[in-house]
Amino acid sequence: MREQTMIRIASKKNKYTYNAYHIVKSFFPGEEIIQKVDEKQEPLMAVQLPGGSCFSLAAEEMEQALKGREFPAEEAREQAEKKEVTRRLYLYLCEETGRELAWGTLTGVRPTKIPMEQLELGASEEEAAALMHQNYYVSREKAKLASEVAAREKALLSRLDCENGFSLYVGIPFCPSVCSYCSFSSSPIGQWRDRTDDYLEALIKEIRYLGSRTEGRRPDTVYIGGGTPTTLEAGQLRRLFDAVEECFDLTNLLEFTVEAGRPDSITEEKLDVIRSYPVTRISVNPQTMQQKTLDLVGRRHTAAQTAEAFRLARRMGFDNINMDLIAGLPGETVEDMKDTLAQIEALHPDSLTVHALAIKRAARLGQEGRTADLHAEITRMVEEAYACARRMGLAPYYLYRQKNIAGNFENVGYAELDKAGIYNILIMEEKQTILAAGAGASTKILLKDPIRKEGGKEINLVRAENVKSISEYISRIDEMIERKGEWLWR
């Protein structure tokens, strides 16, 4: 039986805790971490590790580190302090454990933000990668990947009207069944059959409101996601697409994505409906082609159904199909991943998105005891996926990291040159307004004129969140609409 241990993090300031927690969790993914903030404590930060070793950073050391530096505002000094705490803790943990993290001191979900900023300032990909390695201890391999992705993102975003345009997201919060690893707001369609029309009515009301507020603007991208949109009946899908077409001018649309997603929700009739609208991209997502795993995680379809759905979509003329995979699902080995990739390669999708299972989901799936093995195996799985994507002629075009992602890994989207998912990039880079409708949907409004919050911090993006509960979304739709109204196009 594995011995239970505990790590304690004590901070003088709350601002230190987020990075400290995620850095420590990356080095010790299987350990319980207890955090405490006490403004009266000294030193600034103390971390008690398994085995008795302890990291400590005194206020005098911080003052010495920042000596001679000038800061235009208190916020800038606080950021410098947080970075210094993170840097010192990271180097201490590297020495204590004898290993380094692939993403170094970076703990955020958007590692491409750093090279993107450098590229926009005129740096080359190589210079941006070198800065990531030098300043944040990111491995040369990951720094190169992030800079390569940022360069592709920059080129794709240049096609959009980021200031005056917008993108539209529509959420369908239903699935044939809910997968055991899923963290999205989704419910089994069987439990909501008698209320899907009510949901659709509320959703279309929100879509019409958003359309009325676009003031002649045209969306660059439309994304119908979820959940699994194809859990709707063919007639319901047509009703939804009709509303989108009626409310928005789609003549200059660069991309229209529909997550067909689960193979057990895909029929020829539904694909025929989708084909009758200006949809340019769909997803057929297996997550794995191992039947034992599909059964274990609650995906009530077969690997054969995935291949059949993909081939059906191809026969019907869909020429931009994405497939999603997850590395690290319970019980899977590198050999399982290689077999899955071989089957995917035979189908040859136009884009492939590879996710690494997050620690919190790995724990819920009963994998706490195989943390070390899981890290090594996911590393090889991710490498195999990268090689497979390259063989299919797919290049990395977007990248993000989940909180608590297993083993300090990343999620990467690969695509053919002209088949990249633009909306995926927009979600990460936050460079355009995204109007979102549906339960759990999050509208992100980019402000032309930044506003100053309490404490002096300026923000240029505001969020308007819809409730996740399906029944509450239906009953409170007018409130959901009102939440975002005050910010639109101000």
SULMO-V246784 format. One record per residue. RES is the residue in one letter. PHI is phi in radians with two decimals (none if undefined). BURIAL is b if it has 9 or more other ideal C-beta (glycine too) atoms within 8 Angstrom, else e. Layout:
res phi burial
RES PHI BURIAL
RES PHI BURIAL
This chain:
res phi burial
M none e
R -1.26 e
E -1.24 e
Q -1.42 e
T -2.23 e
M -2.53 b
I -1.96 b
R -2.02 b
I -2.04 b
A -2.08 b
S -2.19 b
K -1.39 b
K -2.21 b
N -1.09 e
K -1.13 e
Y -1.41 b
T -1.28 b
Y -1.05 e
N -1.09 b
A -1.05 b
Y -1.03 b
H -1.27 b
I -1.16 b
V -1.10 b
K -1.10 b
S -1.20 b
F -1.38 b
F -2.24 b
P -1.11 b
G -1.63 e
E -1.70 b
E -1.36 e
I -2.10 b
I -1.88 e
Q -2.02 b
K -2.51 e
V -2.04 b
D -2.47 e
E -1.11 e
K -1.58 e
Q -1.33 b
E -2.27 e
P -1.37 b
L -1.11 b
M -2.55 b
A -2.42 b
V -2.25 b
Q -1.63 b
L -1.74 b
P -1.01 e
G 1.64 e
G 1.78 e
S -1.22 e
C -2.50 e
F -1.57 b
S -2.54 e
L -2.31 b
A -1.51 b
A -1.06 b
E -1.10 e
E -1.17 b
M -1.15 b
E -1.05 e
Q -1.15 e
A -1.13 e
L -1.71 b
K -1.04 e
G 1.52 e
R -1.58 e
E -1.89 e
F -2.16 e
P -1.18 e
A -2.67 e
E -1.07 e
E -1.05 b
A -1.14 b
R -1.14 b
E -1.07 b
Q -1.13 e
A -1.14 b
E -1.09 b
K -1.08 b
K -1.13 b
E -1.20 b
V -1.04 b
T -1.09 b
R -1.07 b
R -1.18 b
L -1.11 b
Y -1.06 b
L -1.11 b
Y -1.10 b
L -1.19 b
C -1.03 b
E -1.18 e
E -1.20 e
T -1.67 e
G 1.33 e
R -2.49 e
E -2.08 e
L -1.67 b
A -1.02 b
W -1.79 b
G 0.95 b
T -1.52 b
L -1.30 b
T -2.10 e
G -1.38 e
V -1.48 e
R -2.15 b
P -1.16 b
T -1.29 b
K -1.05 b
I -1.17 b
P -1.15 b
M -1.07 b
E -1.05 e
Q -1.18 b
L -1.11 b
E -1.19 e
L -1.53 e
G 1.82 e
A -1.25 e
S -1.48 e
E -1.02 b
E -1.12 e
E -1.17 b
A -1.14 b
A -1.15 b
A -1.11 b
L -1.14 b
M -1.08 b
H -1.19 b
Q -1.30 e
N -1.56 e
Y -2.18 b
Y 1.08 b
V -1.21 b
S -1.04 b
R -1.05 e
E -1.12 e
K -1.24 b
A -1.11 b
K -1.14 b
L -1.06 b
A -1.08 b
S -1.23 b
E -1.12 b
V -1.13 b
A -1.04 b
A -1.13 b
R -1.20 b
E -1.05 b
K -1.04 b
A -1.15 e
L -1.20 b
L -1.18 b
S -1.16 e
R -1.45 e
L -1.71 b
D -1.62 e
C -1.19 e
E -1.45 e
N -1.83 e
G -1.55 b
F -2.81 b
S -2.17 b
L -2.10 b
Y -2.03 b
V -2.21 b
G -1.82 b
I -1.99 b
P -1.52 b
F -2.16 b
C -2.41 b
P -1.01 b
S -2.69 e
V -1.67 b
C -1.21 b
S -1.14 b
Y -1.65 b
C -1.28 e
S -2.02 e
F -1.47 e
S -1.43 e
S -2.51 b
S -2.27 b
P -1.08 b
I -1.05 b
G -1.05 e
Q -1.42 e
W -2.19 b
R -0.95 e
D -1.40 e
R -2.21 b
T -1.12 b
D -1.18 e
D -1.10 e
Y -1.10 b
L -1.09 b
E -1.10 b
A -1.15 b
L -1.08 b
I -1.18 b
K -1.07 b
E -1.18 b
I -1.05 b
R -1.12 b
Y -1.10 b
L -1.05 b
G -1.08 b
S -1.23 e
R -1.75 b
T -1.42 b
E 0.90 e
G 1.42 e
R -1.34 b
R -2.05 b
P -1.25 b
D -1.48 b
T -2.41 b
V -2.23 b
Y -2.33 b
I -1.76 b
G -2.27 b
G -3.10 b
G 1.02 b
T -2.29 b
P -0.95 b
T -1.36 b
T -1.28 b
L -1.17 b
E -1.25 e
A -0.99 b
G -1.14 e
Q -1.19 b
L -1.05 b
R -1.09 b
R -1.07 b
L -1.15 b
F -1.13 b
D -1.05 e
A -1.12 b
V -1.10 b
E -1.12 b
E -1.22 e
C -1.66 b
F -2.33 b
D -1.44 e
L -1.73 b
T -1.15 e
N -1.84 e
L -1.10 b
L -1.55 e
E -2.77 b
F -2.37 b
T -1.86 b
V -2.22 b
E -1.41 b
A -1.18 b
G 1.13 b
R -1.21 b
P -1.03 b
D -1.34 b
S -1.95 b
I -1.67 b
T -2.29 e
E -1.09 e
E -1.11 e
K -1.18 b
L -1.12 b
D -1.13 b
V -1.09 b
I -1.05 b
R -1.15 b
S -1.43 e
Y -2.07 b
P -1.33 e
V -1.34 b
T -1.89 e
R -2.63 b
I -2.30 b
S -2.10 b
V -2.18 b
N -1.88 b
P -1.44 b
Q 1.20 b
T -2.79 b
M -1.90 b
Q -1.65 b
Q -1.08 e
K -1.04 e
T -1.33 b
L -0.98 b
D -1.13 e
L -1.17 b
V -1.60 b
G 1.57 e
R -1.56 b
R -1.52 e
H -2.58 b
T -1.79 e
A -1.09 b
A -1.11 e
Q -1.09 b
T -1.07 b
A -1.09 b
E -1.13 b
A -1.13 b
F -1.09 b
R -1.15 b
L -1.08 b
A -1.08 b
R -1.09 b
R -1.07 e
M -1.51 b
G 1.78 e
F -1.29 b
D -1.94 e
N -2.47 b
I -2.05 b
N -1.73 b
M -2.29 b
D -1.87 b
L -2.27 b
I -2.14 b
A -1.57 b
G 1.80 b
L -1.12 b
P -1.00 b
G 1.43 e
E -1.43 b
T -1.92 e
V -1.07 b
E -1.10 e
D -1.10 b
M -1.10 b
K -1.09 b
D -1.17 b
T -1.02 b
L -1.11 b
A -1.09 e
Q -1.21 b
I -1.15 b
E -1.08 b
A -1.13 e
L -1.37 b
H 1.00 e
P -1.17 b
D -1.42 b
S -2.60 b
L -2.41 b
T -1.95 b
V -2.00 b
H -1.83 b
A -1.78 b
L -1.06 b
A -1.37 b
I -0.96 b
K -1.08 e
R -1.37 b
A -1.06 b
A -1.14 b
R -1.14 e
L -1.58 b
G 1.37 e
Q -1.92 b
E -1.05 b
G -1.39 e
R -2.09 e
T -1.01 b
A -1.13 e
D -1.10 e
L -1.06 b
H -1.06 b
A -1.12 e
E -1.23 b
I -1.12 b
T -0.97 b
R -1.20 b
M -1.07 b
V -1.10 b
E -1.11 e
E -1.11 b
A -1.14 b
Y -1.06 b
A -1.14 e
C -1.11 b
A -1.04 b
R -1.09 b
R -1.08 e
M -1.45 b
G 1.38 e
L -1.77 b
A -1.94 b
P -1.16 b
Y -2.24 b
Y -2.62 b
L -2.65 b
Y -2.65 b
R -2.21 b
Q -1.38 b
K -1.18 e
N 1.10 b
I -1.15 b
A -1.09 b
G 1.17 b
N 1.16 e
F -1.59 b
E -2.44 b
N -1.87 b
V -2.26 b
G -1.78 b
Y -2.00 b
A -2.72 b
E -1.12 b
L -0.89 e
D -1.85 e
K -2.10 b
A -1.16 b
G -1.47 b
I -1.11 b
Y -1.05 b
N -1.01 b
I -1.19 b
L -1.06 b
I -1.05 e
M -1.41 b
E -1.53 b
E 0.91 b
K -1.96 e
Q -2.63 b
T -1.11 b
I -2.10 b
L -1.52 b
A -2.20 b
A -2.16 b
G 2.12 b
A -1.10 b
G 1.39 b
A -1.31 b
S -2.10 b
T -1.41 b
K -2.09 b
I -1.87 b
L -1.49 b
L -1.54 b
K -1.21 e
D -2.00 e
P -1.00 e
I -1.97 e
R -1.78 e
K -1.57 e
E -1.03 e
G 1.69 e
G 1.63 b
K -1.33 e
E -1.64 e
I -2.23 b
N -2.11 e
L -2.48 b
V -2.10 e
R -1.98 e
A -2.21 b
E -1.66 e
N -1.51 b
V -1.10 b
K -1.41 e
S -1.11 e
I -1.14 b
S -1.14 e
E -1.22 b
Y -1.06 b
I -1.09 b
S -1.36 e
R -2.00 b
I -1.02 b
D -1.12 e
E -1.17 e
M -1.08 b
I -1.15 b
E -1.12 e
R -0.98 b
K -1.70 b
G -1.06 b
E -1.18 e
W -1.73 b
L -1.12 b
W 0.98 e
R -1.43 e
